[in-house]
Amino acid sequence: MGKVIASITTSVDGYVTGPDDGPVYGLGRGGERLHYWVMGGPWTYEGGHDFAMHGPDKQFYDELVSTMASGVVGRGMYDAAGGWGGTNPFPGTLFVLTHRTADQPAAQTGFRFVSDLDAAFARAADAAGDGDVAVGGGADVIRQALAAGKVDELVISTAPVILGAGKRLFEGFDRDMDLKVAKVYSSPYATHVRYAVRK
């Protein structure tokens, strides 16, 4: 296996969603502004968008996913994304950490439901072979992975917005960790920083 790379987008004040996130509002009220960089500009849940990532955002994303061979996400992210329409859009198998495994989708969707953090990472590492394992959130899964010492690289994309409320990335996290800035990309919609986790 390669590295375990956790990545997520936050507001300047550290929120990964706005208030009332979930199946109805996705990233929460106002939270879509966090992902303007993904969509290539402003978009709304009601108005839709034209997916057109470009410039430094596309360079950052393309480099990030170029080594990914499997991934781990939480059930909240899976549900908020509507199960990505029933097909895993990411490289390799995506392991969804959840206590509700009875509704496991068909194998050909590319999703596997797993109820234990260690098992999810072990299965993702096995599926990744020599490639990297992505940890895509939500915040709780990233905190658990960091606390368990599983993360080699932490990638934080900071959108130029202050949300004031929602879910914080490091809510309740009490570990003292040193990071090393490995690479920085910047666009009008986000500053992306790849940090090596010092162990």
VEXMARZA-587493 format. One line per 3 residues: their letters; for each residue y, z, x of C-alpha. Coordinates in steps of 0.02 Angstrom, whole numbers. Example, Ala and Ser with C-alpha at 12.3 -4.5 7.8 and 13.67 -1.06 7.14 Angstrom:
<sites>
AS) -225 390 615  -53 357 684
</sites>
This chain:
<sites>
MGK) 0 0 0  178 -30 51  319 85 -4
VIA) 356 175 -166  530 119 -221  617 209 -365
SIT) 765 117 -440  883 152 -583  1062 118 -641
TSV) 1186 259 -671  1366 281 -723  1491 351 -599
DGY) 1464 522 -681  1276 510 -659  1213 459 -831
VTG) 1070 335 -850  1099 316 -1037  1238 348 -1158
PDD) 1215 468 -1304  1083 431 -1437  972 323 -1326
GPV) 804 267 -1393  728 130 -1499  886 105 -1604
YGL) 1022 108 -1470  915 69 -1317  1026 130 -1176
GRG) 1127 237 -1297  1299 213 -1370  1401 122 -1238
GER) 1253 123 -1119  1237 -66 -1115  1388 -65 -997
LHY) 1271 8 -865  1176 -156 -863  1315 -284 -863
WVM) 1253 -324 -687  1081 -369 -755  1150 -483 -890
GGP) 1284 -565 -784  1426 -490 -883  1473 -398 -1042
WTY) 1346 -394 -1184  1305 -290 -1337  1148 -253 -1436
EGG) 1226 -331 -1589  1301 -484 -1505  1161 -523 -1384
HDF) 1185 -601 -1214  1148 -748 -1103  1041 -683 -959
AMH) 1129 -750 -805  1120 -628 -659  1214 -700 -512
GPD) 1300 -667 -345  1269 -501 -256  1178 -432 -409
KQF) 1050 -572 -404  1031 -557 -215  1000 -370 -233
YDE) 876 -393 -376  781 -537 -296  761 -441 -133
LVS) 707 -284 -226  570 -366 -330  510 -483 -192
TMA) 394 -349 -123  343 -267 -288  159 -277 -333
SGV) 143 -145 -470  250 -14 -555  262 153 -644
VGR) 380 190 -790  393 323 -924  352 301 -1107
GMY) 534 323 -1156  583 170 -1054  436 71 -1122
DAA) 481 114 -1302  669 86 -1279  631 -87 -1209
GGW) 521 -125 -1359  373 -144 -1242  464 -296 -1171
GGT) 404 -396 -1320  221 -359 -1281  215 -437 -1107
NPF) 250 -353 -940  399 -447 -863  379 -368 -691
PGT) 267 -413 -543  93 -336 -554  23 -209 -676
LFV) 146 -85 -752  76 91 -775  161 185 -917
LTH) 160 373 -898  132 447 -1071  42 585 -1165
RTA) 11 460 -1306  -123 345 -1235  -213 305 -1397
DQP) -103 154 -1433  -142 70 -1265  -99 -115 -1282
AAQ) -223 -251 -1237  -260 -275 -1051  -185 -449 -1045
TGF) -12 -378 -1085  -3 -308 -908  24 -127 -965
RFV) -91 22 -934  -55 191 -1014  -91 341 -901
SDL) -66 524 -946  -53 601 -772  79 572 -637
DAA) -44 576 -491  -165 460 -580  -24 338 -622
FAR) 29 328 -440  -149 316 -376  -188 173 -495
AAD) -23 86 -456  -56 100 -269  -229 28 -291
AAG) -160 -116 -396  -20 -150 -271  -135 -178 -122
DGD) -17 -204 25  134 -227 -88  261 -100 -147
VAV) 252 11 -301  409 12 -409  461 166 -506
GGG) 577 106 -642  623 260 -740  670 341 -845
ADV) 758 479 -754  621 607 -787  487 501 -703
IRQ) 599 472 -552  636 659 -538  450 699 -549
ALA) 407 568 -417  544 632 -299  490 813 -323
AGK) 309 765 -286  361 680 -123  298 509 -181
VDE) 459 409 -158  496 317 5  654 231 -54
LVI) 779 277 -191  886 135 -258  1037 181 -364
STA) 1146 50 -446  1310 130 -498  1406 43 -637
PVI) 1596 64 -637  1597 164 -799  1609 347 -847
LGA) 1500 384 -999  1538 570 -1020  1372 606 -1106
GKR) 1192 547 -1116  1046 580 -998  1086 624 -818
LFE) 979 560 -676  969 726 -586  978 846 -734
GFD) 887 1006 -680  833 934 -512  841 1073 -382
RDM) 772 993 -223  872 975 -64  840 801 6
DLK) 915 694 144  938 508 117  986 368 235
VAK) 1088 220 175  982 67 211  1080 -71 124
VYS) 1228 -90 6  1272 -232 -114  1427 -237 -223
SPY) 1488 -341 -369  1616 -317 -507  1477 -242 -615
ATH) 1387 -122 -496  1368 -53 -321  1185 -53 -271
VRY) 1131 65 -133  957 68 -58  922 240 17
AVR) 775 282 130  707 453 81  693 562 236
K) 530 659 234
</sites>
